[in-house]
């Protein structure tokens, strides 16, 4: 199984259709669900519906109850009872499912790895200098080959199809954005994780904010999957940031959330510790000692 092999393992737009149908109509048998999603229409490739249903059932988003397909809890409650609202919330839910430890236990394996190929790819992309990264699939493959200590035993991706799948899923899951060009940017994912990161707190020290972000999104700086990927990279081809520096990808997201008014950054003299946001080539943008959740952030 591989989430990144879109031809064999499903597309996010097909996932949206399946979720909308289940939210709108409730539990259905597999056959009736496929039909409700247009499986009998000549222009519809019903095999994509079947593959996507199979993959996300294996990952735990879907389940079975009394012979019918259901959205498993707690995801069903998180998506809500309105199809439009469920579609809006689905990226966060899908991200949560894909990053579950149970779906990443066989992290470097090619068979039975569940969503580990996605987690590996996202973590690797977020570890790069996002201002100099060439996201052409051939250039990414070359960079992977240069950076991995053992490129024979460990793979980030395998071919252009997988790189394209990675970029598509990163965009949908909030780890990238598209405009004049596709760029690595985890702002959406971090924004949607703010309630879990802050919990009952209004403010966190900057180191605590980074640690909690890594716990919720383990592909970010200090996260479990990020550590696994970084541990497989050659220091000669991937210079490690010194302690206290935040990667350019996470720095970009933190800066954007500050500018958008979701969080407020400060640097106080009487501090327990600071982190430094970085730009290209580890150039320091600013030091941050505390991160506060803004009122607009609470509203979201």
Buried (B, 14 or more C-beta within 10 A) or exposed (E): BBBBBBEEBBBBEBBBBBBBBBBEEEBBEBEBBBBBBBBEEEEBEBEBBBBBBBBBBBBBBBBEEEEBBBBBEEBBEBBEEEBEEBBEBBBBBBBBBBBBEEBBEEBBEEEEBBBBBBBBBBBBBBBBBBBEBEBEBEEBBEBBEEBBEEBEEBBBBBEEBBBBBBBBBBBBBBBBBEEEEBBBBBBBBBBBBBEBBBEEEEBBBBBBBBBBBBBBBBBBBBBBBBBBBBEBBEEEEBEEBEEBBBBBBBBBBBBBBBEBEBBBBEBEEEBEEBBBBBBEEBEEBBBBBBBBBBEEBEEE
